[in-house]
Amino acid sequence: MGKTAYRQKAEAKIQEQQARIAEARAKAKGGVADARISAEKQIDELEAKLEIAKKKLAEIGDAAEGAWEDISKSLDDAWDDISSGLKKVMNRFS
């Protein structure tokens, strides 16, 4: 996959993760106080990780052709981490 295609895919993932985080926050608001507080803290952490992922995506745009692949690997790890965290939060309210 080329740099441009990867970047487009990553932008779509960012939008998807933002939507999933918003859904998780909405579910957390309806939860019991203790669970809600814990979930909101986790969601805040996920949002911070998503912001880091956005910065890495911007770095890909500026990176040389060979260097962007290294950045993409760390971005892929960030996706896995965010997805895993979202699953944990969503399972709490399922």
Backbone torsions as a table, in degrees:
resi	resn	phi	psi	omega
1	MET	NA	135.3	-179.7
2	GLY	-81.2	170.9	-178.2
3	LYS	-59.1	-45.7	-178.3
4	THR	-65.7	-44.6	179.5
5	ALA	-63.9	-42.1	178.9
6	TYR	-62.7	-42.7	-178.6
7	ARG	-61.9	-42.7	178.1
8	GLN	-63.2	-42.1	178.4
9	LYS	-63.4	-42.5	-179.7
10	ALA	-65.7	-39.3	177.6
11	GLU	-62.5	-39.5	177.4
12	ALA	-65.2	-39.0	178.6
13	LYS	-65.3	-38.5	178.1
14	ILE	-60.3	-46.9	179.5
15	GLN	-62.4	-40.9	178.6
16	GLU	-63.3	-45.0	-178.3
17	GLN	-67.0	-36.8	176.9
18	GLN	-61.2	-41.9	178.8
19	ALA	-65.6	-41.6	179.4
20	ARG	-66.7	-36.8	177.3
21	ILE	-66.0	-41.7	177.5
22	ALA	-61.9	-40.5	177.4
23	GLU	-64.0	-43.5	179.2
24	ALA	-62.9	-41.3	179.2
25	ARG	-63.7	-39.7	178.6
26	ALA	-64.2	-42.2	178.5
27	LYS	-66.4	-37.9	-179.0
28	ALA	-64.0	-35.8	-179.5
29	LYS	-62.6	-26.8	180.0
30	GLY	-89.5	-1.1	-175.8
31	GLY	-85.1	174.3	176.0
32	VAL	-66.3	150.5	-171.7
33	ALA	-50.5	-52.2	-177.5
34	ASP	-62.4	-45.2	180.0
35	ALA	-66.3	-38.2	-179.7
36	ARG	-63.9	-45.5	-179.2
37	ILE	-62.6	-44.9	178.9
38	SER	-63.6	-44.6	-179.2
39	ALA	-65.2	-40.9	-179.6
40	GLU	-64.6	-35.5	176.5
41	LYS	-64.5	-45.2	178.5
42	GLN	-62.6	-40.2	179.9
43	ILE	-65.0	-41.1	176.7
44	ASP	-59.6	-40.9	177.9
45	GLU	-64.8	-39.5	178.2
46	LEU	-65.7	-38.7	177.4
47	GLU	-64.2	-38.2	177.3
48	ALA	-64.5	-40.9	177.9
49	LYS	-65.1	-36.6	178.5
50	LEU	-66.3	-37.4	176.9
51	GLU	-64.0	-38.7	176.5
52	ILE	-63.8	-41.3	178.7
53	ALA	-62.1	-38.9	177.8
54	LYS	-61.9	-40.5	179.1
55	LYS	-65.7	-39.8	177.8
56	LYS	-63.9	-38.2	177.9
57	LEU	-62.8	-41.0	177.4
58	ALA	-63.7	-36.0	177.7
59	GLU	-63.3	-35.7	179.1
60	ILE	-60.8	-40.4	179.9
61	GLY	-61.9	-32.3	-178.4
62	ASP	-92.6	-12.2	-173.1
63	ALA	-76.3	152.1	174.6
64	ALA	-67.4	162.0	-174.7
65	GLU	-54.3	-42.0	-179.0
66	GLY	-78.0	-30.3	-174.3
67	ALA	-78.8	-24.9	-175.1
68	TRP	-64.8	-27.0	-179.2
69	GLU	-66.9	-34.7	176.1
70	ASP	-65.2	-42.4	178.7
71	ILE	-65.5	-38.6	-178.2
72	SER	-64.1	-32.7	177.7
73	LYS	-63.6	-43.3	179.0
74	SER	-69.5	-31.1	176.6
75	LEU	-68.8	-40.3	176.0
76	ASP	-61.2	-39.5	176.5
77	ASP	-63.6	-39.2	178.3
78	ALA	-62.8	-40.9	178.3
79	TRP	-59.9	-45.2	-179.3
80	ASP	-60.7	-43.0	-179.3
81	ASP	-65.0	-44.6	179.9
82	ILE	-65.8	-45.0	179.9
83	SER	-61.1	-43.1	178.9
84	SER	-62.5	-44.4	179.0
85	GLY	-63.4	-40.8	178.3
86	LEU	-64.8	-39.6	178.0
87	LYS	-60.5	-42.5	179.5
88	LYS	-61.9	-44.7	-179.8
89	VAL	-65.5	-45.8	-177.6
90	MET	-66.1	-36.5	178.3
91	ASN	-64.7	-28.2	179.7
92	ARG	-63.3	-29.4	-175.5
93	PHE	-112.8	12.1	179.5
94	SER	-88.6	NA	NA
